[in-house]
Amino acid sequence: GGTGGYVATTQRALTNGWNKATVGSHIVRNNEISNCEQTGIVGSLGCAFSTIVGNEIHDIHVRNLYRGAEMAGIKFHGAIDTVIRGNHIYRCNRGLWLDWMCQGSQVVGNLMHDSGEDLFLEMQHGPQLVANNVLLSKRTLNLDCKGMAFAHNLMAGVAHVRYGDKRVTPFQPAHDTAVAGMHPSMDADSGDHRFHNNLFTGHWDGRTLDKSILPCFSGGNVFTKGTQPSKFDTQALVLSDFDAGVKLEQRADGWYLTLRGDKSWRDQAKAKPVTTELLGTAKVTGCAYENPDGSPLKVDRDYFGKKRDGRNPVPGPFENAFEGADVKVWPLN
């Protein structure tokens, strides 16, 4: 469909006071949200500058009672500088859907599994950060966007990349709701993604990124048995015979992840700390990868909040991934 209607809605919102002083800045914390047939948490423009943390969201749109385009565990439009952190999202048609103008958002330290897909990023122009997540659904990513940064994630499913989407949609100045421009102005482009220090298992095939018009950037990634790097991943550690044995199990006191690794990866992967300096700026918007308050970004803590090695961090979401086979990943303290 066209984009004119929602662009006009955005313009009316700006005229009537869509800015950080008047709209957004909500906190949604420590809720259990389940058995919703449309969406678990939804927001359009009003979700900007918000924090979504510690929620358990499951069994969303599993009966298929409704049809439409807003079905997900979390579905946001305009979630500028919103932080989605430490949530458990599973058994949904799709886990998290960020659609239009979620510039500066951060998806950090979430456990997602057993959904149709974990993460759909649609019509985003960057910068956005996806870090320290455990993504275990059969489809990990659905990308119709550019300018994303993926750092220290465990990705165990496939990726789908959409090319040639010529819809013209807004982008913002850094940390602002104002419209800085519309993109694409002519032909659609794709790419400009960053993949650093991720652990790929299962059926991930990075070659789906190979047709990107804009170059992608990578470093410090580990590819285990069954996975394939993209043409952009020239410095990857490829371990075609290593089975990471990823398994998630629910027990009486929570959810446990089984994960095999090797201490030698710390040196072999040559991972560098992920910072604003390393990530640079998103090509379309010209904005830096930084925190919502404008401070420099450092992915210097892992999924559990443990401090990372400041010179040579471990790829994947766990800095101590090799200290034990079973790790309790939900609930978190």
C-alpha positions, 0 to 999 in steps of 0.5 A: 500500500501507499504511504501518503496517509501515514505521512500526513498523520505524522505531519498533523502530529508534529503540527499538534505537538508530537515532541519529547516534551509532550508525548511519550516517555512511558515505562512498561515494566514487569508485566505478563501479557498473553493471549491477545489476538491482535498485539501485546504492546502497541504504540504509534508515535506515542511510544517514542522515548519510552522504556519497555523492560522486564515483560513476559509476552507470549501467545499473541495472535496464535489463534488467528482470529483477526487479520491485519498488519499490526499483529506482534508481541510488540508493534511500534511506529515512531518509537524514537529513542525507545529502549526495549530491554530484558523482555521474554517474548515467545509463541507469537506470530512475530515477536517484535515489529518496529515499523517506521521512524524508530530511529535511535531505538535499542533492542537489548538483552531480550530472550525471544523464541518459538515465534513465527519470527523474532524481529521485523524491522520495516522502513527503518533508515538507522541508526538502531541497535540490536544487542545482547539478544538471544534469538531462537525462532526459526526465522531470526530477522526480517529486514526491510530497512537499512542502517541497523547495528547487530552486536553480541547477539545469539542468532539461531534462525534464518534471515529474510531480506526484502529488496526494492521497497520504494515506499517514501518514508520519513527520517529524523534528526538525532533524538528528535521527532521533526522530519529531516527528510524523506527516503528513498527519493528515487530508487530504493536501496538496502544494506548499511547494516553492521554485524559485530561479535555475533554468534550464529548457529542453526540455519543462519545464512548471511548470503541473503545480505549479498545483494545489498546496494549499500555495503554492510560492515562486520567483524568478530562474528562466529559462524558454527555448523549449518550457517553461512557468512555474507560476502561482507563478513571477510574476517569471520571465524567460520567453524563449519564442523562445530555444533553449538548444541543450542537448546532452550528448556523450561524448568520449574524455576525458569528457562535454561539455555544449553550452549556449547562454546570454545574458549579459543574463540575469544582470541580467534574471532578478534572481536573489538568492543562495540562503540559509537566510534566503531559503528560510525554513522548511518548513511541515510540519516547521517546520525551516529549510533549513540544512546538515547540521551546522546551519550557515546554508546558502549556495548560493554555489558552482556545479557546478564549485565556482566562487564565485558572484556574491554579489549577482547570481548567474547562473541555472542550475548554471554561474556562467560559463555564457556563456564557452564553448559546450562545457563538460566536466561529467564527470569533475570534477577 
